[in-house]
Amino acid sequence: MSISVLIMTWNEEVNLPACLESVSWSDDIVVLDSFSTDHTVEIARAAGARVIKRKYDSEDRQRMFGLTKIKFKYPWVYTPDADEVTPEDLRDEMLAIAADPTRPEAMFKARYKNMFLGKWIRHSSLYPTWITRMVRPDRVRFERQVHSVCVPDGPVGHLKSHFIHYSFNKGIEAWYDKHNRYSSVEARLAASRAATKIDWTDLFSKQPDARRRGLKSLAYHLPFRPTLRFLYMYVLRGGFLDGWPGYVYCRLISGYEFMIVLKTAELRRRERGLQV
């Protein structure tokens, strides 16, 4: 048995060809497009993918539309982003799982190799980070507007193989544009959680996902967050071992954190009727 593929897109003409080529083994590829203004749709159709259009409102709603409103050919759906490439070992591992009808899992997570300036920035990207990539649509739901979280109705599996993430393929300007949007959502979440308690249970969990949630809850309460984020990634997690690409990447993420801090402060001032 094969696997269906769902790819969400918006102006991904740079990334989509490589992504589609790496999943060409599937005969059920769906591109859920947010009304791209470049050649994304033409590229998808030329590769034989079904194209469905929906106006983007939030990541969780877009993913849930794709999984609940689209009819797929197979029970398992693989959900790569357009800037990801699926290696053969990951393909073979997923196909073996799909061929076994006794598997109890509702979803599978995979690790990724984040590429920047021609190098896998293993330390700077806080490897390993587990991302949901293979799901049974009828047994999962997605929550959170950015960096959405998948909530399963059943066991969670972990794939041994990696996918390759080219998050800078569209250039630094595009990366800043995306993270400018993300930081606005993160700021609204931070402002709404100002009085929440730190999740100490998650913070000391043995599960990587839980620890990341715990660290995020702690980060909302810390001063000098951008500087601390840089030191954590570059020094404590060994980002310096990734050379120049690692240093630049850690600086970029620190800047993203600074955008969140500034926008959170702006929201809080506006709530109090103060000028920015």
TORKOL-4160 file (C-alpha; in steps of 0.2 Angstrom, whole numbers, padded with zeros to 4 digits, m for minus):
276
<pt num="1" X="0000" Y="0000" Z="0000"/>
<pt num="2" X="0006" Y="0017" Z="m0004"/>
<pt num="3" X="0004" Y="0034" Z="0005"/>
<pt num="4" X="m0005" Y="0050" Z="0000"/>
<pt num="5" X="0005" Y="0066" Z="0001"/>
<pt num="6" X="m0002" Y="0083" Z="0006"/>
<pt num="7" X="0009" Y="0099" Z="0003"/>
<pt num="8" X="0003" Y="0116" Z="0009"/>
<pt num="9" X="0009" Y="0130" Z="m0003"/>
<pt num="10" X="0010" Y="0149" Z="m0005"/>
<pt num="11" X="0022" Y="0156" Z="m0018"/>
<pt num="12" X="0033" Y="0141" Z="m0018"/>
<pt num="13" X="0040" Y="0140" Z="m0036"/>
<pt num="14" X="0058" Y="0139" Z="m0029"/>
<pt num="15" X="0055" Y="0125" Z="m0017"/>
<pt num="16" X="0041" Y="0115" Z="m0025"/>
<pt num="17" X="0050" Y="0106" Z="m0039"/>
<pt num="18" X="0063" Y="0097" Z="m0028"/>
<pt num="19" X="0049" Y="0093" Z="m0015"/>
<pt num="20" X="0038" Y="0085" Z="m0028"/>
<pt num="21" X="0052" Y="0076" Z="m0036"/>
<pt num="22" X="0056" Y="0068" Z="m0019"/>
<pt num="23" X="0038" Y="0061" Z="m0017"/>
<pt num="24" X="0035" Y="0056" Z="m0035"/>
<pt num="25" X="0034" Y="0038" Z="m0029"/>
<pt num="26" X="0016" Y="0042" Z="m0023"/>
<pt num="27" X="0002" Y="0042" Z="m0035"/>
<pt num="28" X="m0009" Y="0053" Z="m0024"/>
<pt num="29" X="m0001" Y="0070" Z="m0021"/>
<pt num="30" X="m0012" Y="0085" Z="m0016"/>
<pt num="31" X="m0006" Y="0103" Z="m0016"/>
<pt num="32" X="m0016" Y="0114" Z="m0005"/>
<pt num="33" X="m0012" Y="0131" Z="m0011"/>
<pt num="34" X="m0016" Y="0148" Z="m0003"/>
<pt num="35" X="m0019" Y="0157" Z="m0020"/>
<pt num="36" X="m0001" Y="0159" Z="m0025"/>
<pt num="37" X="0004" Y="0173" Z="m0037"/>
<pt num="38" X="0019" Y="0164" Z="m0045"/>
<pt num="39" X="0020" Y="0148" Z="m0054"/>
<pt num="40" X="0017" Y="0136" Z="m0040"/>
<pt num="41" X="0000" Y="0130" Z="m0046"/>
<pt num="42" X="0007" Y="0127" Z="m0064"/>
<pt num="43" X="0022" Y="0117" Z="m0057"/>
<pt num="44" X="0011" Y="0106" Z="m0046"/>
<pt num="45" X="m0001" Y="0102" Z="m0060"/>
<pt num="46" X="0013" Y="0098" Z="m0072"/>
<pt num="47" X="0020" Y="0086" Z="m0059"/>
<pt num="48" X="0003" Y="0077" Z="m0059"/>
<pt num="49" X="m0003" Y="0083" Z="m0042"/>
<pt num="50" X="m0021" Y="0088" Z="m0038"/>
<pt num="51" X="m0022" Y="0106" Z="m0034"/>
<pt num="52" X="m0035" Y="0113" Z="m0021"/>
<pt num="53" X="m0036" Y="0131" Z="m0017"/>
<pt num="54" X="m0041" Y="0139" Z="0000"/>
<pt num="55" X="m0037" Y="0156" Z="0007"/>
<pt num="56" X="m0025" Y="0155" Z="0021"/>
<pt num="57" X="m0031" Y="0160" Z="0039"/>
<pt num="58" X="m0020" Y="0150" Z="0051"/>
<pt num="59" X="m0008" Y="0135" Z="0050"/>
<pt num="60" X="m0019" Y="0124" Z="0061"/>
<pt num="61" X="m0035" Y="0128" Z="0051"/>
<pt num="62" X="m0026" Y="0126" Z="0035"/>
<pt num="63" X="m0020" Y="0109" Z="0040"/>
<pt num="64" X="m0036" Y="0103" Z="0047"/>
<pt num="65" X="m0045" Y="0108" Z="0031"/>
<pt num="66" X="m0033" Y="0098" Z="0021"/>
<pt num="67" X="m0035" Y="0083" Z="0032"/>
<pt num="68" X="m0054" Y="0083" Z="0034"/>
<pt num="69" X="m0060" Y="0091" Z="0018"/>
<pt num="70" X="m0049" Y="0082" Z="0005"/>
<pt num="71" X="m0053" Y="0064" Z="0001"/>
<pt num="72" X="m0036" Y="0054" Z="0000"/>
<pt num="73" X="m0033" Y="0038" Z="m0009"/>
<pt num="74" X="m0024" Y="0030" Z="0006"/>
<pt num="75" X="m0026" Y="0029" Z="0025"/>
<pt num="76" X="m0009" Y="0037" Z="0028"/>
<pt num="77" X="m0005" Y="0054" Z="0023"/>
<pt num="78" X="0013" Y="0061" Z="0023"/>
<pt num="79" X="0013" Y="0080" Z="0025"/>
<pt num="80" X="0030" Y="0088" Z="0020"/>
<pt num="81" X="0032" Y="0107" Z="0019"/>
<pt num="82" X="0036" Y="0113" Z="0001"/>
<pt num="83" X="0054" Y="0117" Z="0007"/>
<pt num="84" X="0058" Y="0099" Z="0012"/>
<pt num="85" X="0065" Y="0085" Z="0003"/>
<pt num="86" X="0061" Y="0067" Z="0007"/>
<pt num="87" X="0076" Y="0055" Z="0005"/>
<pt num="88" X="0074" Y="0037" Z="0000"/>
<pt num="89" X="0077" Y="0029" Z="0017"/>
<pt num="90" X="0063" Y="0039" Z="0024"/>
<pt num="91" X="0052" Y="0034" Z="0010"/>
<pt num="92" X="0055" Y="0016" Z="0012"/>
<pt num="93" X="0052" Y="0017" Z="0031"/>
<pt num="94" X="0035" Y="0025" Z="0029"/>
<pt num="95" X="0030" Y="0013" Z="0015"/>
<pt num="96" X="0034" Y="m0002" Z="0026"/>
<pt num="97" X="0023" Y="0006" Z="0040"/>
<pt num="98" X="0009" Y="0009" Z="0028"/>
<pt num="99" X="0010" Y="m0009" Z="0022"/>
<pt num="100" X="0007" Y="m0016" Z="0039"/>
<pt num="101" X="m0012" Y="m0014" Z="0044"/>
<pt num="102" X="m0009" Y="m0019" Z="0062"/>
<pt num="103" X="0001" Y="m0004" Z="0066"/>
<pt num="104" X="m0008" Y="0005" Z="0081"/>
<pt num="105" X="m0001" Y="0022" Z="0079"/>
<pt num="106" X="m0011" Y="0038" Z="0074"/>
<pt num="107" X="0004" Y="0048" Z="0068"/>
<pt num="108" X="0023" Y="0047" Z="0066"/>
<pt num="109" X="0035" Y="0061" Z="0070"/>
<pt num="110" X="0052" Y="0063" Z="0061"/>
<pt num="111" X="0068" Y="0073" Z="0064"/>
<pt num="112" X="0075" Y="0084" Z="0051"/>
<pt num="113" X="0092" Y="0091" Z="0045"/>
<pt num="114" X="0091" Y="0110" Z="0044"/>
<pt num="115" X="0102" Y="0116" Z="0030"/>
<pt num="116" X="0109" Y="0134" Z="0029"/>
<pt num="117" X="0123" Y="0141" Z="0018"/>
<pt num="118" X="0126" Y="0123" Z="0012"/>
<pt num="119" X="0129" Y="0115" Z="0029"/>
<pt num="120" X="0118" Y="0105" Z="0041"/>
<pt num="121" X="0118" Y="0116" Z="0056"/>
<pt num="122" X="0115" Y="0102" Z="0068"/>
<pt num="123" X="0119" Y="0110" Z="0084"/>
<pt num="124" X="0112" Y="0128" Z="0080"/>
<pt num="125" X="0095" Y="0121" Z="0075"/>
<pt num="126" X="0093" Y="0112" Z="0092"/>
<pt num="127" X="0094" Y="0094" Z="0084"/>
<pt num="128" X="0084" Y="0083" Z="0087"/>
<pt num="129" X="0068" Y="0092" Z="0084"/>
<pt num="130" X="0053" Y="0080" Z="0081"/>
<pt num="131" X="0040" Y="0086" Z="0068"/>
<pt num="132" X="0023" Y="0077" Z="0064"/>
<pt num="133" X="0025" Y="0071" Z="0046"/>
<pt num="134" X="0014" Y="0055" Z="0044"/>
<pt num="135" X="m0004" Y="0054" Z="0050"/>
<pt num="136" X="m0020" Y="0046" Z="0049"/>
<pt num="137" X="m0032" Y="0060" Z="0045"/>
<pt num="138" X="m0046" Y="0053" Z="0055"/>
<pt num="139" X="m0036" Y="0051" Z="0071"/>
<pt num="140" X="m0027" Y="0068" Z="0073"/>
<pt num="141" X="m0031" Y="0086" Z="0075"/>
<pt num="142" X="m0019" Y="0101" Z="0074"/>
<pt num="143" X="m0019" Y="0116" Z="0086"/>
<pt num="144" X="m0010" Y="0132" Z="0087"/>
<pt num="145" X="m0009" Y="0146" Z="0074"/>
<pt num="146" X="0010" Y="0145" Z="0070"/>
<pt num="147" X="0021" Y="0130" Z="0073"/>
<pt num="148" X="0005" Y="0120" Z="0075"/>
<pt num="149" X="0005" Y="0105" Z="0087"/>
<pt num="150" X="m0003" Y="0088" Z="0081"/>
<pt num="151" X="m0014" Y="0080" Z="0094"/>
<pt num="152" X="m0017" Y="0061" Z="0091"/>
<pt num="153" X="m0030" Y="0049" Z="0095"/>
<pt num="154" X="m0019" Y="0035" Z="0099"/>
<pt num="155" X="0000" Y="0030" Z="0100"/>
<pt num="156" X="0013" Y="0041" Z="0092"/>
<pt num="157" X="0028" Y="0033" Z="0083"/>
<pt num="158" X="0045" Y="0040" Z="0079"/>
<pt num="159" X="0053" Y="0037" Z="0062"/>
<pt num="160" X="0072" Y="0033" Z="0061"/>
<pt num="161" X="0075" Y="0042" Z="0045"/>
<pt num="162" X="0077" Y="0061" Z="0043"/>
<pt num="163" X="0070" Y="0073" Z="0030"/>
<pt num="164" X="0080" Y="0088" Z="0024"/>
<pt num="165" X="0074" Y="0105" Z="0027"/>
<pt num="166" X="0079" Y="0120" Z="0016"/>
<pt num="167" X="0071" Y="0134" Z="0025"/>
<pt num="168" X="0082" Y="0148" Z="0017"/>
<pt num="169" X="0080" Y="0142" Z="m0001"/>
<pt num="170" X="0069" Y="0158" Z="m0005"/>
<pt num="171" X="0082" Y="0169" Z="0002"/>
<pt num="172" X="0085" Y="0179" Z="0018"/>
<pt num="173" X="0071" Y="0192" Z="0014"/>
<pt num="174" X="0058" Y="0179" Z="0012"/>
<pt num="175" X="0064" Y="0171" Z="0029"/>
<pt num="176" X="0062" Y="0188" Z="0037"/>
<pt num="177" X="0045" Y="0190" Z="0030"/>
<pt num="178" X="0039" Y="0174" Z="0036"/>
<pt num="179" X="0046" Y="0176" Z="0053"/>
<pt num="180" X="0039" Y="0194" Z="0054"/>
<pt num="181" X="0022" Y="0186" Z="0052"/>
<pt num="182" X="0026" Y="0172" Z="0065"/>
<pt num="183" X="0032" Y="0184" Z="0078"/>
<pt num="184" X="0016" Y="0194" Z="0077"/>
<pt num="185" X="0006" Y="0178" Z="0082"/>
<pt num="186" X="0019" Y="0173" Z="0095"/>
<pt num="187" X="0018" Y="0190" Z="0103"/>
<pt num="188" X="m0001" Y="0189" Z="0104"/>
<pt num="189" X="0001" Y="0172" Z="0113"/>
<pt num="190" X="0014" Y="0179" Z="0124"/>
<pt num="191" X="0004" Y="0194" Z="0129"/>
<pt num="192" X="m0011" Y="0182" Z="0133"/>
<pt num="193" X="0000" Y="0171" Z="0144"/>
<pt num="194" X="0008" Y="0185" Z="0154"/>
<pt num="195" X="0000" Y="0178" Z="0170"/>
<pt num="196" X="0002" Y="0159" Z="0167"/>
<pt num="197" X="0013" Y="0148" Z="0177"/>
<pt num="198" X="0029" Y="0140" Z="0171"/>
<pt num="199" X="0026" Y="0122" Z="0166"/>
<pt num="200" X="0039" Y="0114" Z="0177"/>
<pt num="201" X="0033" Y="0096" Z="0173"/>
<pt num="202" X="0036" Y="0098" Z="0154"/>
<pt num="203" X="0053" Y="0108" Z="0158"/>
<pt num="204" X="0060" Y="0092" Z="0166"/>
<pt num="205" X="0052" Y="0079" Z="0155"/>
<pt num="206" X="0062" Y="0066" Z="0146"/>
<pt num="207" X="0052" Y="0069" Z="0130"/>
<pt num="208" X="0060" Y="0082" Z="0118"/>
<pt num="209" X="0043" Y="0089" Z="0113"/>
<pt num="210" X="0038" Y="0092" Z="0131"/>
<pt num="211" X="0054" Y="0100" Z="0136"/>
<pt num="212" X="0052" Y="0112" Z="0121"/>
<pt num="213" X="0035" Y="0117" Z="0128"/>
<pt num="214" X="0042" Y="0119" Z="0145"/>
<pt num="215" X="0056" Y="0130" Z="0139"/>
<pt num="216" X="0044" Y="0141" Z="0129"/>
<pt num="217" X="0033" Y="0143" Z="0145"/>
<pt num="218" X="0049" Y="0148" Z="0155"/>
<pt num="219" X="0055" Y="0160" Z="0141"/>
<pt num="220" X="0039" Y="0170" Z="0142"/>
<pt num="221" X="0045" Y="0175" Z="0160"/>
<pt num="222" X="0063" Y="0178" Z="0157"/>
<pt num="223" X="0072" Y="0195" Z="0155"/>
<pt num="224" X="0084" Y="0198" Z="0140"/>
<pt num="225" X="0076" Y="0184" Z="0130"/>
<pt num="226" X="0085" Y="0187" Z="0114"/>
<pt num="227" X="0102" Y="0187" Z="0122"/>
<pt num="228" X="0098" Y="0172" Z="0132"/>
<pt num="229" X="0091" Y="0163" Z="0117"/>
<pt num="230" X="0108" Y="0166" Z="0107"/>
<pt num="231" X="0118" Y="0160" Z="0122"/>
<pt num="232" X="0108" Y="0145" Z="0124"/>
<pt num="233" X="0109" Y="0140" Z="0106"/>
<pt num="234" X="0127" Y="0146" Z="0102"/>
<pt num="235" X="0136" Y="0141" Z="0118"/>
<pt num="236" X="0126" Y="0129" Z="0128"/>
<pt num="237" X="0119" Y="0119" Z="0113"/>
<pt num="238" X="0136" Y="0120" Z="0104"/>
<pt num="239" X="0131" Y="0131" Z="0089"/>
<pt num="240" X="0149" Y="0137" Z="0088"/>
<pt num="241" X="0153" Y="0119" Z="0082"/>
<pt num="242" X="0143" Y="0123" Z="0066"/>
<pt num="243" X="0155" Y="0137" Z="0061"/>
<pt num="244" X="0150" Y="0153" Z="0052"/>
<pt num="245" X="0133" Y="0146" Z="0047"/>
<pt num="246" X="0129" Y="0142" Z="0065"/>
<pt num="247" X="0134" Y="0159" Z="0071"/>
<pt num="248" X="0123" Y="0168" Z="0058"/>
<pt num="249" X="0108" Y="0156" Z="0061"/>
<pt num="250" X="0109" Y="0159" Z="0080"/>
<pt num="251" X="0109" Y="0178" Z="0077"/>
<pt num="252" X="0094" Y="0177" Z="0066"/>
<pt num="253" X="0084" Y="0167" Z="0078"/>
<pt num="254" X="0090" Y="0179" Z="0092"/>
<pt num="255" X="0083" Y="0193" Z="0081"/>
<pt num="256" X="0067" Y="0184" Z="0079"/>
<pt num="257" X="0065" Y="0182" Z="0098"/>
<pt num="258" X="0068" Y="0201" Z="0099"/>
<pt num="259" X="0054" Y="0204" Z="0087"/>
<pt num="260" X="0042" Y="0194" Z="0098"/>
<pt num="261" X="0048" Y="0204" Z="0113"/>
<pt num="262" X="0045" Y="0221" Z="0105"/>
<pt num="263" X="0028" Y="0216" Z="0098"/>
<pt num="264" X="0023" Y="0209" Z="0115"/>
<pt num="265" X="0028" Y="0226" Z="0123"/>
<pt num="266" X="0018" Y="0235" Z="0110"/>
<pt num="267" X="0002" Y="0225" Z="0113"/>
<pt num="268" X="0003" Y="0227" Z="0131"/>
<pt num="269" X="0005" Y="0246" Z="0129"/>
<pt num="270" X="m0010" Y="0247" Z="0117"/>
<pt num="271" X="m0020" Y="0237" Z="0130"/>
<pt num="272" X="m0016" Y="0251" Z="0143"/>
<pt num="273" X="m0021" Y="0265" Z="0130"/>
<pt num="274" X="m0002" Y="0270" Z="0129"/>
<pt num="275" X="0007" Y="0276" Z="0113"/>
<pt num="276" X="0020" Y="0265" Z="0106"/>
